[in-house]
Amino acid sequence: MRGKLHITDASGASWTHELLPDAGCTIGRMRGNDVVLNDRRVSRKHAFIAPEGTSFKLVDGFLEGGAIIRSVNHIFVNGEMQLERMLQDGDSITIGQSTLKFEAVAEKPVTLRSIETLKPATETASPSKKTVNFEDAPLGHTQMQISVNEILGATNVSLESALVTPGEIKTLRRKAKVLELLYEMSKTLGTVFDIEKVFEKATDLIFRGTPADRVVALLIDDASNGEGNSLHQVAAKMRDATSSALTAKLGVSRTITEKVINARVALLSQDVSADESLQGAASIVSQGVRSTICAPLITQSGVHGVIYADRLDPFAAFTEEHLALISAVAAQAAVTVETVKAHERLAREEVARANYSRFMPEYVVKQLLEDPDSFRLGGVNQTITVLFADIRGFTSLSETEQPEKIVALLNRYFSVISEIIFGNGGTLDKYIGDGIMALFGAPTASKNDARNAVKAAVEMQRKVAELNPQLKADGFAEIAIGVGLHTGVATVGYIGSDLRSEYTAIGDTVNLSARLESNTTGGQILISGATAAAAGDVFPLVRRDPLTVKNRQQPVDVFEVVWNA
């Protein structure tokens, strides 16, 4: 007896396999089987059929070392699990999601003539097999690799099966085209740091991969901080250049863009005039757009904008595959946009850091860079300690020395003095000729501001004492400085105009500090009673005559800091 298996696998493919009375049949997912089933639920070697007498026996598993290794998901005959069964005509075998129907075929009487026809013709030589010309050269550099699991999971096509449906081939070709476009874009974006060029490439790929008639790229303004989604256009292109003039005023739906940005999802609308989720998008309806895709430019840090594509033909529409492609292009573009913005931000911070580091300590610069809102005109009233220092007798010195020598002297002096101010947490407000003004407690206040200011004044006097022998050895005249400090409330902030402003302090506290400094002699440090109380007994103090100040009813207590004891 012979038999036939009428097979329908999980993908829907059908064929017939003939069972011969003197040959067995193996069934499984691996290519070497007689019946290969395109089904992941099928084991590599799932079952076999062996001739037995005048019939066939179905066995679950495969033979190895004289023992039968059973399959994982077993076999079912007529709905019941079977390990072994003698097949009968009409039996329905289920393996995974594949069905095999057994048909018994009766043997025909064999005649002498039929036997002779089975004999090979001795006069005809067997065709020879052509030898494959293999090349053992090593592999070159791989340009792109695609996971086999991804292909299997996405298309349900078994690489072990030679039977592939036309639909599966079409799907693979379409996905290969998408991969080609995305790979091309990734190569371009890796070397581009211009946002306009990024979207020029993205637009070109969308036109090649989808039937879009128009593509617009919109970015969220950085100043909006994501609030209100203030967008600006960075690129816009029509497929047909001849219609660009006619569609120059064609708008973009605010309803769609806000929905995409707020919900952080890509949106495909087949017919926006009938899409309930876009009610109110009158701009699209009035333009006659029938199909729209909008994908967010999104990264882990947030949404940077959207890519907006539409079709103007009322009888044409996008598909889900077009949505997937545009979303993938938008995702790649978003990463590049974030990179470009990061480079620009770092460049701005580097310039700001270089400028402000000349006047403020590093921790203050860092705070200002992290809080850009602080760079605004206006100020606050806060308690600070103001330090003024001035070189005594500098006017007469500058009249007798060459200008180049005076400038060199000031540069050496200011370099060491500025370092002392920064080292004690002060902010360098300004240079005033040969004088200097520094703030302690601005922009960041602390309980040790007055103490740090006094310590800085003492270090300045000691540093000048160390510097004088060097100046004398280099042909400069020796110098002496006077320092005055006062602690009180002042108005601190950016003062000036929109074109030019400076961070400074104004008020009576500043004026009194300057007045104290003007009453010093070379090598002297005078502080007010307020500074003495706030600083504590960090250095010995000597009370001096009170200072009468204009607009103050009571004289100001004055103390001299003993720094050279």
C-alpha positions, 0 to 999 in steps of 0.5 A: 500500500502507498499513501499520501499526506495532504499538508497545510502549514501555519502560513497557509501553504499547501502541498502533497507528499507521497508515502512509499511502501519501502521508505519512511518519512520524517517530519519537522522544522529542520530542512533535512526532513522529508516534510518541512513545516513552517511553524515555530511550534514544530520541533526540529525533528518532530515525528516520523512515519514508517511503513509497517506491513501493508500500512504506515505507522506514525510515531511522535519524536525521532530515533537517537542511539536506539531510543525515541526522543519525544517532541515538545508539543506532541502530535494529535490525530483526529483531535487526540494526542498520540505517541504512536498510531497505525494510520487509517484512511482519512486520519487528520494529523495536527502538528503545531498549527499545521494539518496533515491529512492521510490518504491510503492509496491501493496498489495496482497489479504490477504487469511485466511491462510495468516492471520493465519500465522501471528498469533503468536504461543501460544505454543512457548515462546518468547526468553528472552533477556540477561541482560548486566552485567555492571561494575561501577568501575571508569576509570583508567589512560587514556594512549591515547585519539584520537579526534572523530572529527579527526577520522570522518574527516580523514575517513568519518566514522560515529559512528552513522552508523553500516555500515562501508565499508571494505576499511574504516576498513582497513584505520582505522587499518592502522592509528591505527598502525601508532598511536601505533608506534608514541606513542611508540616512544614518550614514548621512546624519553621522557627519551632519551638524546642520539642522537644515541639512538634516531635514533636507535629507529626511525630507528626501527619504520620505519622498522616496519611501512614501507617496507624500506630497508635502513634508514640513519639519517644525522645531519647538522654540527653546525659549518656550521650554516646552510650554505652549509648544511654540513651533518654528519651521526649519524645512518645507518641501513639495514633491512637485516643484511646479506646485510649490508656488501654488501651495506656498501659503499651505498651512499646518494643522495646530490641532494635529501638531499639538496632539502629537507633541502632547501625547508623544505619539505618531499620528496617521489620519486617513481622512481628517475631515471625518477623524473624530479625534481631530474635530476642530482642525478646520485648517486641514479641511479647508485645504482639502487634505485627506491623509496626514502623518505627523511624527514627533521628533522625540528622544529620552530628553523630550520632544524637539518638534515634529515631522508633518507630511500630507497628501493632497489627493482626496482619493489617496491615503497613507498606510500604516507602513508609511507611518512606520517609515516616517516615524523611524526617520523622525526618530533618527532626525531627533537624535541628530537635532538633540546632538546639534543642540547639545553642541550649540549649548556647550559652545555658548556655555564655553563662551559664557564660562570664559567670560564670567570666570574672569570675574566670578569664582567657578561655583558662581559661574556654574550656578549662573549657567544652570539658571539662565533666567538669572541673566536678566535686567533687575536685581534683589536686595540682599546683605553683602560685604563690599570690598574696595582696594586701591594702590596708594600713590599710584597717580604720581607713580604713573606720571614718572613711569612708561605706560607699558610698564604701568600696564605690566605692573597692574596686570601682575597686581590684578592677577594675584588679587583676583585669585585671592578674591575668587579663592575666598568665594568673592565676585570681582565686580569691576576694576576702577583704574588702579582700584578694585571692587569685590562682592562677598555674598552675591550672587550666592549668600552665606553666613561666612561672607563677612569673614571671607571678605576680611580674610581676603583683605588680609591675604591681599596685604600679605601678598603685596608684601611678598610681591614688592621684592619681586617688583623691585628686582624687576625694576618696578617701584614698590606699591602699597594698598589700602582696603575698606570693607562694609557689610549691609543691604545693597541692591544686587543684579544686572544693571544697564541696558538690553545692549550692555549690562553688568552684574554689580551692586548699588546703594549706601553699603557700596558708598560707605565701603568706598569711603572707608577705603579712601580713608586708609593709608598704605598697608591698612585695612579699615572695616565698619562695625557691621563687618566686625560684628558679622566676621567675628574675631577672626583677626585682632581689631583696633578701634579707630575714630568714628567716621562721619558720613553724609546722610547718616545721623550717627558716626560709623564705628571703624576698626583696623584689622591687625594683619601683620602681627 
